[in-house]
Every structure is written in structure tokens, then in C-alpha cells.
């Protein structure tokens, strides 16, 4: 097959490209330019598309002897990922930009362009497995539980999955690093990226403040309804957050307080004690199925954030919404995040969380 | 089999230039040393300087060797501006073409942003030509402020040739030094420094079959220049750095050989270029030529330049697909981190950003053959069709 290997300049995508080549595919390396900001280009050590990352990717491609190009998807990334990220926070939700990037950029903008140019598929360095199942290709968790990225791939539909390769899904990260070193890649010891790529300094609140400005409002106690402090904008807060609340402690008992609700329409941040954080009902919309859509009520495993644990649950699909009933209460479930549903290791699909509650 | 159609980026070294380079590289000797080896190196440099001067129509003493075209342009613009301002603090205005190469544009912008210079840009007409009357109008309005005028001899993207002698004459009417970047012009046009009237002229070796990394600023003896590299003062106390004997030797050999056959070669390349352009226009793909196209024109547009606009396509898609088909060319515009940016030249000529994104520059040179033209024309229909399908996914 003719395959585009998305090469970020990191160790994972380097090994992924190598493995596609070893498997006998015709591979072309493509680095995505996702930012036109000169500051991001120069300052970040691990950003969306620093010059250093593009250079690292190019050197791996040189070593593999494959063609290498940089494709400019910056305008689309700005619109579909960054603007969406800001708008979601402005609406009081907590988005996952990596998931949105997979849905809109890597397996849409990049994949569509690759297909149009005559390629058959895209390969990335994500840790997840694609398995041929009875009803077509299935997406499964990676072998390495610490690196599993099936959560952020839960937005892929069957068509996207049919055109995607994840050559690292059967490996441990340590093996991938060893392989990179054995192949002589300079990026073998390059640190993993953790932060949101378009916020290289990690200061999400500062980034949002620059985009959205200050929108001062009240900090309200969940039980009494009293105003117990002030905030500079609801976009600085996420459900489950404890730090940086700016609570007037003299008005509270000694118990730690958490954000239990971000109420953007009323410009309020509601805080409460830990016992108020647990929820076992999750509602979701924007459904994406990685295969056939489930019907009726199905037993699933549910994961409500990128590195969270999977919880047994039942899911009921109702039109374009889904209700997920968790077998136990989970803390800090934030609207805007995704709930990804699993059947064993298989990803069933995902939904964007629109609301949470308690069954009993 | 690949077909190299990117001679404006760099052209293959001529065998005689490779031979000269290797020969001189194998000999020890700093041209500034006083012993026998040093004198031998100096002899090579000075003989080369004489050959280059003869080929460019200037005096040997007017040739200031540099590390290439970018350094020559920087020295011309920043060096002249600095000297003029030092002599008269009121002279801070630069008058420059709006379609200059970045080696001129960026020094101008640097001087404006960081050194308090003022600038008047001369915008091109829709064909990509800078108007003599426009220059006169600007100098009329800023007679006491103008420090330097810079207009390139021929444009590196669309290949338009500027009326350098007329522009230089107007600049001189107002007593303002005139610089021209002749880097793209030397391979195929009858460039003569003395006849041009220019005070300064940038040239480079690797566009004429010499090595990358050596060039020259031709500067009249009375051209006042503030040095940009300080050190040993090897070149007229204006440019420092140990002279690149092998590079300079190979430059002279390449330039000599290029100029000896230039008229004949220009005609040969022009015929190939015309066949390429007329062939592309005849493919019924909606392809147009940037600016104003006249078949057989090697005077207003460089003989080796075919600059096509392919509607509905992204330059990077065209580039990839042609590369995959063995045809090596360029979008013509500057890249940032490997991403082609919409060309400032096309934007200045009045094209929209969308139009500018579909630009494709094919440039021919001394190794170009009918087979190269055939390959490009054979590849284009499939390439354009695919690139168009990918067009909406940027």
C-alpha cells in the first residue's frame, strides 16, 4: 500500500514509519505544520510544529530513505482545534484537543488529502491496535497500558479506521525506544510530549485569558448558595479542580473545596466538598462509533478522561444522544470531555459529555 | 529518471568548475599569507577576479568576494544605507522594489524596524515590472531623504526583467546610489555592470554552474559601504574573512564558460521554455502564466523561466506529485519550516492569496533537454487532476 506516515519529530512516529516500511509498504513521511506562529516555531521544545521537530522528522525520513514533505494544515488546525478549544472553555466545558485533532486533522484533513493525492492510508505513532474483526476493522487498546491512546482515537469511524495504521499498538514504549536506538534515530531519547501542543508553556489558564479576556464573576458554595469568592472567568476552571480557586477561607470550614460545576451562562463557578464530586450518570452527544452502533442497552466499560480508569457501565443510545450509567461513582467528570465506551479491549465508540448526575 | 527543472534554485556545477574547485582545494595557501604558498593562492584569487570582472563588464577592483548572493545583497543595502546616513543623518529612506528577493527585502525591513530607516516600495504592474516613472515620483517626493535604491535585474520567481539602466539613470539624477541584484539575470541575460549604470550589483556562483557558498558584490570604487563583517579586512576593507580560493577559482571558471556561450544557450533554453509553457497552456487544465506571457520573449522575462498558475491546487500538492513523477520544480516562493507561503511577488502583482497558492515555477538551464519538457508535460494532467482533488483539504 501507499502510506503517509505522519511524522511529528518524536520517537513514536519515527518507529511507526520504520515499521510500515519494513512491512513492505511504500511510505512517504509527512510532517504537519499546525501553527504559523513564529513564537511557537522557535520557543517550544515540544510543540505542534517547532522547527526542531520538523528537522528531527526530516532526519528520520532521510535515514529511512523515504520522501519527506511538510503539509500546512495550520489554518484548519486553528479553526477546528484551537478555536473549538477556546469556544468550549468559554461555554464552561473542558475539551480534549488531542481527540478533536485526531477527528478533524489527522484522520480527516491529513487522511483526506492523502487519499486525494493517491495514498491508501495514514500511519501514526499512536498506541492502539487495529484488529480485523467479523464486522470489519476494530480498534483495540494498546498492549502497553501506560501508553494506551485508544481513548483519543475513540472518535474514529469505521471508514477512518479502515484507512489507518497504528504500528506501535503491540509494543511497550520501552521497546519502541530501544528499537529507535537500534535503528540509530537521534530522537530515541527525545522526551515524550505531555502538554497541549499549542500551549507549549503549559499555562492553559493564561492562554485562555489572552483569548477570552477577564470575565469576573462569583464563586458560589454548592450547598449554601452563598458567594464565597470571586473568579476572573469561568474558563479558568474545570470540574474537579482544587487549586487556584481563590476561596475566602474564613467563610468556609476546614474541608478542601473543589469545582463541582462551571456555570458559564450565569458566569458562576460552583464549589463544594469532595463528596459532591462523585457522579454515576453521564450523558453524551456527538456520538462516534468505531464500528456498528450499539442498539438498546448494552454492558460496556466506560472511560471518562484520557488517563482515567475504565469503569463497568451500561449504555443506552437514544437517537443522537447516549446515557451511560456507571457501576460506581467517579469524581471530576467534566462536560466537554469524552466518554469512550469499551467492550473488553475493543473501542465501541465515544460521545462528548454534555451532563452528569447521580442515579440515587 | 528524474528531470531537474529548478535551475533558478541552483544549477548543476559545470565539470570544468568542479575540476577547478578540486584542484584549488588540494593546494595549501591563505591568499593573505606572504610566503610562496600564500602568493600562489593570491595569484589564483586575482586571476579569478580578473576573469570575473571581464565577464561582468567591471574592473577587477570592483569585485568584492562574499559568501554568496545573500551576503552581497546585505552588504549593498545595509552597507550603503549606513554610509549614506553617516554622511547625512537626513538620508534614511530606502527605495526598493516590492518584488525583491528576501535577501534584499529582509535587510530593508530590518533597517526599518530596528534602525529607524524609512522605506518606499516600488510596486510592480500586473506584468511584474517596476515603473521608471514610479521611481522618479518617489525620488521627487523624497529627494533629500533617499539613501539607496535597490531594484533586482530579474525576478527569481516570475522571471520578469527590470529596466535596470533606466532606473539607475533616474536614481543618479537625484544623486542616489543604485543597487541591483543580478543573481538570476547573469545566467541568461547580457549583464554588463559598466553599461548598466548601477553602483552596486550582487552576483553568485551557484546559479552559473559554480559552487554554492561564493558570490560577489560588484561595487564601484567610489561606492561608500559600511562593512557588515568585521575582521581582517581582506576585501577592500569592506568585507572580512579568509578568501575561499577554491570557490572563487571555480566561480571564475563557471562564469567564464557560461558567458562564452550565453547568447546561444539563452536561445536554446528559450525554445525549450516556450514549448513547455505553450504545452502547459494547451493541456486544457485552466493553467495560466503569471503576469504577461509572450512566446519567444526572453528579454522581458528570463528565457529559462516558466511560472505557471494552476487554479484549484495547492503548490505543495503539485510539488509532491511532480516530485513523485520524477519532475523536480518549485512553488517559487519562500518556505517557512518547509511550508510554502503565498508568494509576496504574486500578491504584489495583484493576485489573490488563493491564486498565489497554485503557483508552480519550472526553470530551465544548461542541462535541460527536450526530454525534461516532455516529462513535465506528460506528468501535468494527472498531477493537476489529483492536486485539485486534494485542493480543498488544506
Interface residues (C-beta under 8 A of the other chain):
Chain A: X28 X31 X33 X36 X41 X49 X51 X54 X58 X67 X69 X70 X71 X72 X73 X74 X75 X76 X109 X112 X113 X116 X117 X118
Chain B: X316 X317 X319 X320 X321 X323 X324 X336 X337 X338 X339 X340 X386 X387 X389 X390 X393 X394
